[in-house]
Amino acid sequence: MLEEDDDFLRDCSIEMFSEDGCLSAYDDYPASELSEPIVVFTEKGIDNLRQIVDERTAAGDTPPKPTAENRRPKS
């Protein structure tokens, strides 16, 4: 949706809290320390994440965007 690398987006979302629209969801109830959270965003969270991405891009702190050449499987 934001056309950015998943790892880069995950790194940007570390700066976010629930009041910023970044939430953790669990697929088991009750959640335990062994449960793996799924990070989800509200609409406000996506806007906030986009702003963080834009700020980091302006600062030159982004990984290179994948190209079609990089996506091809190597033989």
C-alpha positions as CSV (number, residue, x, y, z in Angstrom):
1,M,0.0,0.0,0.0
2,L,2.9,2.4,0.8
3,E,5.1,0.7,-1.8
4,E,8.0,0.4,0.7
5,D,10.1,-2.5,1.9
6,D,8.4,-4.5,4.7
7,D,11.4,-4.4,6.9
8,F,11.7,-0.6,6.5
9,L,8.0,-0.1,7.4
10,R,8.4,-2.4,10.4
11,D,11.4,-0.2,11.5
12,C,9.4,3.0,11.0
13,S,6.4,1.6,13.0
14,I,8.6,0.9,16.1
15,E,8.4,4.6,16.8
16,M,4.6,4.4,16.9
17,F,2.2,3.7,19.9
18,S,-1.4,2.8,20.1
19,E,-2.4,6.5,20.3
20,D,-0.7,6.9,16.9
21,G,-2.9,4.2,15.4
22,C,-0.4,1.3,15.6
23,L,-1.9,-1.8,17.4
24,S,-0.9,-5.4,18.1
25,A,-3.4,-8.1,17.5
26,Y,-3.2,-11.8,18.5
27,D,-4.8,-14.8,16.9
28,D,-5.2,-16.7,20.2
29,Y,-7.2,-15.8,23.2
30,P,-6.0,-15.5,25.8
31,A,-2.6,-14.2,24.5
32,S,0.5,-15.7,26.2
33,E,4.1,-14.7,26.1
34,L,4.4,-17.3,23.3
35,S,1.8,-15.6,21.1
36,E,3.1,-13.8,18.1
37,P,1.5,-10.3,17.6
38,I,0.3,-9.0,14.3
39,V,0.9,-5.3,13.8
40,V,-2.2,-3.5,12.5
41,F,-2.9,0.1,11.7
42,T,-5.9,2.3,11.9
43,E,-6.5,4.8,9.1
44,K,-4.8,7.4,11.4
45,G,-2.0,5.0,11.9
46,I,-1.4,4.6,8.1
47,D,-1.3,8.4,7.8
48,N,1.2,8.6,10.7
49,L,3.3,5.8,9.2
50,R,3.3,7.6,5.9
51,Q,4.5,10.8,7.6
52,I,7.4,8.9,9.3
53,V,8.3,7.3,5.9
54,D,8.3,10.7,4.3
55,E,10.4,12.2,7.0
56,R,13.0,9.4,6.8
57,T,13.0,9.6,3.0
58,A,13.6,13.4,3.1
59,A,16.5,12.7,5.5
60,G,17.9,10.0,3.1
61,D,17.3,7.2,5.6
62,T,15.6,4.7,3.3
63,P,16.6,1.4,1.7
64,P,16.7,1.3,-2.1
65,K,13.3,0.6,-3.7
66,P,13.0,-2.8,-5.3
67,T,13.2,-2.9,-9.1
68,A,11.9,-5.5,-11.5
69,E,15.5,-6.6,-12.0
70,N,16.0,-7.2,-8.3
71,R,12.8,-9.2,-8.1
72,R,13.7,-11.8,-10.7
73,P,14.8,-15.2,-9.2
74,K,18.5,-15.9,-9.6
75,S,19.4,-19.0,-11.6
